């Protein structure tokens, strides 16, 4: 599905941009603990940007698969919740934002399970 190729590429671009911003713009402004949290957000965003691209490619082969469609959308949701909460936590130091992060992690896990099921079923 074209939308996942576009969303995946945008997220990969943003992960590179956020990584560079963290390394150059935040390096002397954040405590090491918060810089590591930022880096974790970037890393997971890039992994799942790639996963979104894979979902899009798989949908090109199996266009009617709700498994791959849901996998892609759950990765988008996961990036917003997981990486987004880590970025906000790093910048604001508001600890309660860390409570949102596991919801993104569960979205990521569900997305990968759906991709596995879809691969077994269709490929």
C-alpha positions as CSV (number, residue, x, y, z in Angstrom):
1,X,0.0,0.0,0.0
2,X,1.5,3.3,-1.1
3,X,0.4,5.1,2.1
4,X,2.7,2.8,4.1
5,X,5.7,3.4,1.8
6,X,5.2,7.2,2.2
7,X,4.6,7.0,6.0
8,X,7.5,4.7,6.5
9,X,9.9,6.9,4.4
10,X,8.7,10.0,6.3
11,X,9.3,8.3,9.6
12,X,12.8,7.2,8.5
13,X,13.6,10.7,7.5
14,X,12.3,12.1,10.8
15,X,14.3,9.4,12.8
16,X,17.5,10.6,11.0
17,X,16.6,14.3,11.6
18,X,15.7,13.6,15.3
19,X,18.9,11.6,15.7
20,X,21.0,14.5,14.3
21,X,19.1,17.0,16.5
22,X,19.8,14.9,19.5
23,X,23.4,14.4,18.8
24,X,24.1,18.1,17.8
25,X,21.3,20.2,19.2
26,X,20.6,18.5,22.5
27,X,24.0,17.0,23.4
28,X,25.0,19.9,25.7
29,X,21.5,20.7,26.8
30,X,20.2,17.4,28.2
31,X,21.5,15.3,31.0
32,X,23.0,12.0,29.7
33,X,20.0,10.1,31.1
34,X,17.6,12.1,29.0
35,X,19.8,12.0,25.9
36,X,19.8,8.2,26.2
37,X,16.0,8.2,26.4
38,X,15.9,10.4,23.3
39,X,18.2,8.0,21.5
40,X,16.0,5.1,22.4
41,X,13.0,6.9,20.8
42,X,15.1,7.5,17.6
43,X,16.2,3.9,17.4
44,X,12.7,2.5,17.8
45,X,11.3,5.0,15.4
46,X,13.8,3.9,12.7
47,X,13.2,0.2,13.3
48,X,9.5,0.7,13.0
49,X,9.8,3.0,10.0
50,X,11.4,0.1,8.3
51,X,8.6,-2.2,9.5
52,X,6.0,0.2,8.0
53,X,7.9,0.1,4.7
54,X,7.9,-3.7,4.9
55,X,4.1,-3.7,5.5
56,X,3.7,-1.5,2.5
57,X,5.8,-3.8,0.3
58,X,3.9,-6.9,1.6
59,X,0.6,-5.2,0.8
60,X,1.9,-4.8,-2.8
61,X,2.0,-8.6,-2.9
62,X,-1.1,-9.4,-0.9
63,X,-3.3,-6.3,-1.3
64,X,-6.3,-7.7,0.6
65,X,-4.5,-8.6,3.8
66,X,-6.0,-6.9,6.9
67,X,-3.1,-8.5,8.8
68,X,-0.5,-6.5,7.0
69,X,-2.7,-3.4,7.1
70,X,-3.2,-3.6,10.8
71,X,0.5,-4.3,11.3
72,X,1.4,-1.1,9.5
73,X,-1.1,1.0,11.4
74,X,-0.1,-0.5,14.8
75,X,3.5,0.5,14.0
76,X,2.4,4.0,13.2
77,X,0.5,4.1,16.5
78,X,3.5,2.6,18.3
79,X,5.9,5.3,17.0
80,X,3.5,8.0,18.1
81,X,3.1,6.5,21.6
82,X,6.5,5.0,22.2
83,X,8.9,7.3,20.5
84,X,6.7,10.4,20.9
85,X,6.4,9.9,24.7
86,X,10.2,9.4,25.0
87,X,10.9,12.6,23.0
88,X,8.5,14.5,25.2
89,X,9.9,12.9,28.4
90,X,13.4,13.9,27.3
91,X,12.5,17.5,26.6
92,X,10.1,18.1,29.5
93,X,11.4,15.7,32.2
94,X,7.8,15.0,33.1
95,X,8.1,11.4,34.4
96,X,4.4,10.5,34.0
97,X,5.0,10.5,30.2
98,X,6.9,7.3,30.7
99,X,3.6,5.6,31.5
100,X,2.5,6.1,27.9
101,X,5.6,4.4,26.5
102,X,4.6,0.8,27.2
103,X,1.4,1.3,25.2
104,X,3.5,2.0,22.2
105,X,5.6,-1.1,23.0
106,X,2.5,-3.2,23.1
107,X,1.5,-1.7,19.7
108,X,4.9,-2.7,18.3
109,X,4.6,-6.2,19.6
110,X,1.1,-6.7,18.2
111,X,2.2,-5.3,14.8
112,X,5.1,-7.8,14.6
113,X,2.8,-10.7,15.6
114,X,0.3,-9.7,12.9
115,X,3.1,-9.5,10.4
116,X,4.3,-13.0,11.4
117,X,0.8,-14.4,11.1
118,X,0.3,-12.7,7.7
119,X,3.6,-14.1,6.4
120,X,2.7,-17.6,7.5
121,X,-0.7,-17.3,6.0
122,X,0.0,-15.5,2.7
123,X,3.7,-15.9,1.7
